[in-house]
Amino acid sequence: MTFDQSGTPSAPSETRPDGADLRVGVIGLGFAGSTHLDAFTALPGARVVALAGQEEARLHELGESRGVERLVADWQDVVAMPDLDVISIGVPNALHHPIAMAALQSGKHVFCEKPLATTGDLAAEMVRAARDADRVLEVAYNHRRRADVAFLKDYLDTDPLGSIYHTRASWLRRAGIPGLGSWFTNKSAAGGGPMIDLGSHVLDIALYLLGEPVVETVSAVAYGELGPAGRGGAARGAISARTDAPFDVEDFSSALLRFTDGRSLQLQASWASYSKVHEDIEVELLGSVGGARLHVDDYATQGTLELYSDVLGAPTVSRPQVTVPGGHHQSVIEGFIAAIRSGENSGGTGAAGGTARFSGHYGEYALHRSRVVDAIYASAQAGREVLVPSDEIEGGAR
C-alpha cells in the first residue's frame, strides 16, 4: 500500500492513455536522485508521481517542493507500483542491478545513474533483462552531452584529423575523494574508485567521439596511496562519512587500451594526487593530419577546445568559441524519453508479441564500458595485459 502526501491510499490506474505523460518513479534522494527528479520534472512528456528514499526529512522536503504524489521509504514499493512507466535509479552503485532487474522484469523502462553496475557480469544481466522485456535501459553518461563535445563530434565527422591513431583521456583531481569512509570508498558498494566513477565518463566521451571502437585488451595499474592515509578528501561537496571505515578502492589508475582496429587510448583517473591539477577533464585526439583537445579546467564553460593543423606547412592552433550550458542530465533524459516515444510509435508489439520496439536502446554501449572498467581492475590486480570480454546482445551487439 502506498500513500500520497495527505496520507490517503493511492489508487492509480494501470493504463496510460496514448500520448499521455510517462509516469516516473525516482529512487534516491542524494545528488543523483535529486538531479534525476529535477530533470524529469522540467521536461515535457514525463511526470514524477513517486519518490523513494530512506531519509524521511529529505524525502518530504523533495516531495513537497516538487509536487510528488507518493512518497515511500523502500525502493521495492516504487517498483511494485503497477501504473508506473519508468523507474529512475539514483542510488549507490551496488543497488543499480537489483533495482533495474526488478523494474525491467515488471515491464518498466529504466533510467540508471552511471555506472550500469559494479561489475560487467551484473551489467550484462541488466542488458539482457532489458532485451527480454523489450524496455529502454539508458545510463546517465551525461558529459558526452556537453556542447563542446557535440561540437567536436560534428567536427570529427567531417574528417579533418585524418586517421585518428591515438587518444588520451583523463579526469584528474588534486584533492577530491567524495567522502572518505563513505560508500564511494567501499568496493562492495561502489565497484571501484575514480576509474569507475570519473574514468568511465571520459572513457564514454572518447569512445563516442571515436565512433564506438571495440576495446580488445587493457594494461593497467591502480594505486591507493592517499585515501587509506586519510588524505585527499574533497574540499567541497563532501558527503558525511566515517573516518574509521576501510578504504579499499584505488585513488589513482592509469590504463592503455588497445582497440580491435589497431588504435589506442591512454586513460587516467584520480580522486587525489600531488599534482598541479585541481579538477581537470581532458580528451586529446591525435590524427594523421590534425589533432584536437578538449580541456575542461574546474568545470569551465568556455575556452575548452583547441584544434591543431598545418597551414602552408606551419603549425596552427584554432580555438572555437563554444559556450557550455548546464543541464547535461536533462539532455540525456530527454533522449531517453524520445527513445521510449519512438518505440511506442513504431507499431511493434513488444517482447510478448515477438517484435522488438526498443532495439538498440537496451544499454549495450554502457555494458561495453563496464567490461572495460572491469578489465582495468583485473589487469591492475594481475600485473599484466588482459582481454576485454565480448558480449553479443540480440538487437545490439557489443
C-alpha positions as CSV (number, residue, x, y, z in Angstrom):
1,M,0.0,0.0,0.0
2,T,1.3,3.5,-0.9
3,F,0.1,6.8,0.4
4,D,0.0,10.3,-1.1
5,Q,1.3,13.3,0.9
6,S,-2.0,13.6,2.8
7,G,-1.8,10.0,4.0
8,T,-4.6,8.8,1.7
9,P,-4.0,5.4,0.0
10,S,-3.3,5.9,-3.7
11,A,-5.5,4.2,-6.3
12,P,-3.7,4.6,-9.6
13,S,-4.9,3.4,-13.0
14,E,-2.6,0.9,-14.6
15,T,-3.3,2.0,-18.2
16,R,-1.7,5.1,-19.6
17,P,-3.7,6.7,-22.5
18,D,-1.8,7.0,-25.8
19,G,0.3,10.2,-25.8
20,A,-0.1,10.8,-22.1
21,D,2.9,11.7,-19.9
22,L,5.2,8.9,-18.9
23,R,4.7,8.2,-15.2
24,V,8.0,8.2,-13.4
25,G,9.2,6.8,-10.1
26,V,12.5,8.2,-8.8
27,I,14.6,6.2,-6.3
28,G,17.3,8.1,-4.4
29,L,17.5,11.4,-2.6
30,G,21.1,12.4,-3.0
31,F,22.8,14.3,-5.8
32,A,22.0,11.8,-8.5
33,G,18.4,11.1,-7.4
34,S,17.5,14.8,-6.9
35,T,19.2,15.6,-10.3
36,H,17.0,13.0,-12.0
37,L,14.0,14.3,-10.2
38,D,14.5,17.8,-11.3
39,A,15.3,16.8,-14.9
40,F,12.2,14.7,-15.3
41,T,10.1,17.4,-13.7
42,A,11.5,20.1,-16.1
43,L,10.8,18.1,-19.3
44,P,7.6,17.8,-21.1
45,G,6.2,14.3,-21.7
46,A,7.0,12.9,-18.2
47,R,5.6,13.4,-14.7
48,V,7.2,12.2,-11.5
49,V,4.5,10.6,-9.4
50,A,6.6,8.6,-6.9
51,L,9.8,9.2,-4.9
52,A,11.6,6.7,-2.6
53,G,14.4,7.2,-0.1
54,Q,15.4,6.4,3.5
55,E,16.0,9.9,4.8
56,E,12.4,10.9,5.9
57,A,13.0,14.6,6.2
58,R,14.8,14.8,2.9
59,L,12.1,12.7,1.2
60,H,9.3,15.0,2.3
61,E,11.3,18.1,1.5
62,L,11.9,17.0,-2.1
63,G,8.4,15.5,-2.5
64,E,6.6,18.6,-1.3
65,S,8.8,21.1,-3.2
66,R,8.5,19.2,-6.4
67,G,4.8,18.2,-6.0
68,V,5.4,14.4,-6.0
69,E,2.2,12.5,-5.2
70,R,3.6,9.3,-3.5
71,L,6.4,9.2,-1.0
72,V,7.8,5.9,0.2
73,A,10.9,4.7,2.1
74,D,11.7,1.5,0.2
75,W,12.5,1.2,-3.5
76,Q,10.6,-2.1,-3.7
77,D,7.4,-0.2,-3.1
78,V,8.0,2.1,-6.1
79,V,9.0,-0.7,-8.4
80,A,5.8,-2.6,-7.4
81,M,3.5,0.3,-8.4
82,P,1.6,-1.1,-11.4
83,D,0.8,2.3,-13.1
84,L,4.4,3.5,-13.5
85,D,6.1,3.5,-16.9
86,V,9.7,4.5,-15.8
87,I,12.0,3.8,-12.9
88,S,14.8,6.3,-12.4
89,I,17.7,5.0,-10.3
90,G,19.9,7.5,-8.4
91,V,21.4,5.4,-5.5
92,P,24.8,3.8,-4.7
93,N,26.2,1.7,-7.4
94,A,25.6,-1.7,-5.8
95,L,21.8,-1.1,-5.8
96,H,21.7,-0.4,-9.6
97,H,21.5,-4.0,-10.5
98,P,18.7,-5.3,-8.2
99,I,16.5,-2.3,-8.7
100,A,16.9,-2.3,-12.5
101,M,16.3,-6.1,-12.7
102,A,13.1,-5.8,-10.7
103,A,11.9,-2.8,-12.7
104,L,12.6,-4.3,-16.1
105,Q,11.0,-7.6,-15.2
106,S,7.9,-5.7,-14.1
107,G,7.7,-4.1,-17.6
108,K,9.1,-0.7,-16.8
109,H,11.7,1.4,-18.7
110,V,14.8,2.2,-16.6
111,F,17.0,5.3,-16.4
112,C,20.1,4.5,-14.4
113,E,22.8,6.6,-13.0
114,K,26.3,5.5,-14.2
115,P,27.9,3.1,-14.0
116,L,25.4,0.5,-15.2
117,A,26.5,-1.9,-12.4
118,T,29.5,-2.6,-10.1
119,T,30.7,-5.4,-12.5
120,G,30.4,-6.3,-16.1
121,D,28.6,-9.5,-15.4
122,L,25.9,-7.7,-13.5
123,A,25.7,-5.1,-16.2
124,A,25.2,-7.9,-18.8
125,E,22.3,-9.3,-16.8
126,M,20.7,-5.9,-16.9
127,V,21.1,-5.5,-20.6
128,R,19.7,-9.0,-21.3
129,A,16.7,-8.2,-19.0
130,A,16.1,-5.0,-21.0
131,R,16.2,-7.0,-24.2
132,D,13.9,-9.8,-22.9
133,A,11.4,-7.3,-21.6
134,D,11.8,-5.0,-24.7
135,R,12.2,-2.0,-22.5
136,V,14.6,1.0,-22.7
137,L,17.6,0.9,-20.4
138,E,19.5,4.2,-20.5
139,V,22.5,5.3,-18.4
140,A,23.4,8.8,-17.3
141,Y,26.6,9.3,-19.2
142,N,25.8,13.0,-19.2
143,H,29.2,14.5,-20.0
144,R,29.0,13.4,-23.7
145,R,26.1,15.8,-23.9
146,R,28.3,18.9,-23.3
147,A,28.1,21.4,-26.1
148,D,31.9,21.3,-26.7
149,V,31.8,17.5,-27.0
150,A,28.9,17.9,-29.5
151,F,30.9,20.5,-31.5
152,L,33.9,18.2,-31.5
153,K,31.8,15.2,-32.7
154,D,30.4,17.2,-35.6
155,Y,33.9,18.4,-36.4
156,L,35.3,14.9,-36.5
157,D,32.5,13.7,-38.7
158,T,33.9,15.9,-41.5
159,D,37.3,14.0,-41.1
160,P,39.6,17.0,-40.5
161,L,42.1,14.9,-38.5
162,G,42.6,12.1,-41.0
163,S,43.2,8.8,-39.3
164,I,43.0,9.1,-35.5
165,Y,45.5,6.6,-34.2
166,H,45.9,7.5,-30.5
167,T,43.7,9.3,-27.9
168,R,44.4,10.4,-24.4
169,A,41.6,10.8,-21.9
170,S,41.7,11.7,-18.2
171,W,39.8,13.1,-15.3
172,L,42.2,14.1,-12.6
173,R,41.7,15.7,-9.2
174,R,44.2,17.2,-6.8
175,A,42.1,16.5,-3.8
176,G,38.6,15.2,-4.5
177,I,37.8,11.9,-2.8
178,P,34.0,12.1,-2.5
179,G,33.6,11.3,1.2
180,L,36.4,9.4,2.9
181,G,34.8,6.4,4.5
182,S,31.5,6.7,2.6
183,W,30.1,4.2,0.2
184,F,32.2,5.8,-2.6
185,T,35.4,4.3,-1.0
186,N,33.9,0.9,-0.3
187,K,34.5,-1.6,-3.1
188,S,31.4,-3.7,-2.5
189,A,29.2,-0.6,-2.6
190,A,30.9,1.3,-5.4
191,G,32.7,-1.3,-7.5
192,G,35.9,0.7,-7.5
193,G,37.3,4.2,-7.1
194,P,38.0,7.0,-9.5
195,M,38.2,4.8,-12.6
196,I,34.6,3.6,-12.3
197,D,33.5,7.0,-11.0
198,L,35.3,9.5,-13.2
199,G,37.2,7.4,-15.7
200,S,34.1,5.8,-17.1
201,H,32.8,9.3,-18.1
202,V,35.9,10.2,-20.1
203,L,36.1,6.7,-21.5
204,D,32.5,7.3,-22.7
205,I,33.4,10.6,-24.3
206,A,36.4,9.1,-26.1
207,L,34.6,6.1,-27.4
208,Y,31.7,8.3,-28.5
209,L,34.0,10.7,-30.4
210,L,35.9,7.8,-32.0
211,G,32.7,6.1,-33.3
212,E,32.4,3.3,-30.7
213,P,35.5,1.2,-31.4
214,V,35.7,-2.0,-29.5
215,V,38.4,-2.3,-26.8
216,E,40.2,-5.6,-27.1
217,T,42.9,-5.5,-24.5
218,V,43.8,-3.5,-21.4
219,S,47.1,-3.0,-19.5
220,A,46.6,-1.0,-16.3
221,V,47.9,0.0,-12.9
222,A,46.0,1.2,-9.8
223,Y,47.2,2.8,-6.6
224,G,45.7,3.7,-3.2
225,E,48.2,5.9,-1.6
226,L,46.4,9.0,-0.3
227,G,42.9,7.8,0.6
228,P,44.0,5.0,3.0
229,A,46.1,7.5,4.9
230,G,43.1,9.9,5.3
231,R,44.4,12.4,2.7
232,G,42.9,13.8,-0.4
233,G,39.3,14.3,0.8
234,A,37.1,16.6,-1.2
235,A,37.4,20.2,-0.1
236,R,33.9,21.0,-1.3
237,G,30.8,18.9,-1.8
238,A,32.0,16.2,0.6
239,I,29.3,13.9,1.9
240,S,29.1,12.7,5.5
241,A,31.4,9.8,6.1
242,R,33.1,7.7,8.8
243,T,36.7,8.3,9.2
244,D,37.3,4.8,10.6
245,A,35.8,3.0,7.7
246,P,38.0,0.9,5.4
247,F,39.3,2.5,2.1
248,D,39.5,-0.5,-0.2
249,V,39.4,1.2,-3.7
250,E,42.1,3.0,-5.7
251,D,42.6,6.7,-5.7
252,F,44.6,6.7,-9.0
253,S,44.5,4.5,-12.0
254,S,46.1,4.5,-15.5
255,A,45.4,2.2,-18.4
256,L,46.5,1.6,-22.0
257,L,43.6,0.3,-24.1
258,R,44.0,-1.3,-27.5
259,F,41.1,-1.4,-30.0
260,T,40.3,-4.2,-32.3
261,D,41.1,-1.8,-35.3
262,G,44.7,-1.2,-34.1
263,R,44.1,2.2,-32.5
264,S,44.8,3.0,-28.8
265,L,43.6,5.1,-25.9
266,Q,45.5,6.2,-22.8
267,L,43.0,6.5,-19.9
268,Q,43.7,8.0,-16.5
269,A,41.5,8.8,-13.5
270,S,42.3,10.1,-10.0
271,W,40.5,11.4,-7.0
272,A,43.6,12.7,-5.3
273,S,47.3,13.1,-6.3
274,Y,50.1,15.5,-5.5
275,S,50.0,17.3,-8.9
276,K,49.2,20.7,-10.4
277,V,45.7,19.9,-11.4
278,H,42.6,20.8,-9.3
279,E,39.7,19.4,-11.3
280,D,40.9,18.6,-14.8
281,I,39.0,16.8,-17.6
282,E,40.8,16.2,-20.9
283,V,40.4,14.3,-24.1
284,E,43.1,14.7,-26.8
285,L,42.9,13.1,-30.2
286,L,46.0,12.6,-32.4
287,G,45.3,12.2,-36.1
288,S,47.4,11.8,-39.2
289,V,46.7,15.3,-40.5
290,G,45.4,17.1,-37.4
291,G,44.7,17.0,-33.7
292,A,42.0,18.1,-31.2
293,R,42.0,18.8,-27.5
294,L,39.1,19.1,-25.1
295,H,40.3,20.6,-21.8
296,V,37.9,21.4,-19.0
297,D,39.6,23.1,-16.0
298,D,37.3,23.1,-12.9
299,Y,34.1,22.6,-14.9
300,A,34.9,25.5,-17.3
301,T,32.1,26.5,-19.7
302,Q,34.2,28.4,-22.2
303,G,37.6,28.1,-23.9
304,T,37.7,24.3,-23.7
305,L,38.5,23.4,-27.3
306,E,41.7,23.6,-29.3
307,L,42.2,22.3,-32.9
308,Y,45.6,21.6,-34.3
309,S,46.6,21.6,-38.0
310,D,49.1,22.9,-40.6
311,V,48.6,25.9,-42.9
312,L,51.2,26.2,-45.6
313,G,53.5,23.9,-43.6
314,A,53.3,26.0,-40.4
315,P,51.7,24.6,-37.2
316,T,48.4,26.3,-36.3
317,V,46.0,26.3,-33.4
318,S,42.4,27.4,-33.6
319,R,40.1,27.9,-30.6
320,P,36.4,27.5,-31.4
321,Q,34.3,29.6,-29.0
322,V,31.7,27.2,-27.7
323,T,29.7,28.0,-24.5
324,V,28.7,25.0,-22.5
325,P,25.4,25.4,-20.6
326,G,24.4,23.1,-17.8
327,G,21.6,20.6,-17.8
328,H,23.5,17.6,-19.2
329,H,21.4,15.1,-17.2
330,Q,18.3,16.7,-18.6
331,S,19.7,16.3,-22.1
332,V,20.3,12.5,-21.5
333,I,16.8,12.1,-20.1
334,E,15.3,14.0,-23.0
335,G,16.8,11.4,-25.3
336,F,15.6,8.6,-23.1
337,I,12.0,9.9,-23.3
338,A,12.4,10.3,-27.1
339,A,13.6,6.7,-27.4
340,I,10.5,5.5,-25.5
341,R,8.1,7.6,-27.6
342,S,9.8,6.4,-30.8
343,G,9.4,2.7,-29.8
344,E,5.8,3.2,-28.8
345,N,5.0,4.8,-32.1
346,S,6.9,2.1,-34.2
347,G,3.9,-0.2,-34.5
348,G,5.8,-3.1,-32.9
349,T,4.2,-5.5,-30.4
350,G,7.0,-5.8,-27.8
351,A,8.6,-8.8,-26.2
352,A,5.4,-10.8,-25.8
353,G,4.5,-10.4,-29.5
354,G,8.0,-11.1,-30.7
355,T,8.6,-7.8,-32.4
356,A,11.1,-5.6,-30.6
357,R,10.1,-1.9,-30.3
358,F,13.2,-0.6,-28.5
359,S,16.0,-2.5,-30.2
360,G,19.3,-0.6,-29.8
361,H,18.2,1.0,-26.6
362,Y,19.0,-1.8,-24.2
363,G,22.1,-0.2,-22.7
364,E,24.6,-2.2,-24.8
365,Y,27.1,0.7,-25.1
366,A,27.2,1.1,-21.3
367,L,27.8,-2.6,-20.9
368,H,31.0,-2.3,-23.0
369,R,32.2,0.5,-20.7
370,S,31.5,-1.7,-17.7
371,R,33.5,-4.5,-19.3
372,V,36.4,-2.2,-20.0
373,V,36.5,-0.9,-16.4
374,D,36.3,-4.5,-15.1
375,A,39.3,-5.3,-17.3
376,I,41.3,-2.3,-16.0
377,Y,40.8,-3.5,-12.4
378,A,41.7,-7.1,-13.4
379,S,44.8,-6.0,-15.2
380,A,46.0,-3.8,-12.3
381,Q,45.5,-6.7,-9.9
382,A,47.2,-9.3,-12.1
383,G,50.0,-7.0,-13.2
384,R,49.6,-7.9,-16.9
385,E,47.6,-7.1,-20.0
386,V,44.1,-8.8,-20.1
387,L,41.4,-9.3,-22.8
388,V,38.1,-7.5,-22.6
389,P,35.1,-9.9,-22.7
390,S,32.8,-9.5,-25.7
391,D,29.0,-9.6,-25.3
392,E,26.6,-10.5,-28.1
393,I,23.3,-8.9,-27.2
394,E,20.4,-9.5,-29.6
395,G,19.2,-6.3,-31.0
396,G,22.5,-4.6,-30.4
397,A,25.8,-6.4,-30.3
398,R,28.8,-5.2,-28.3
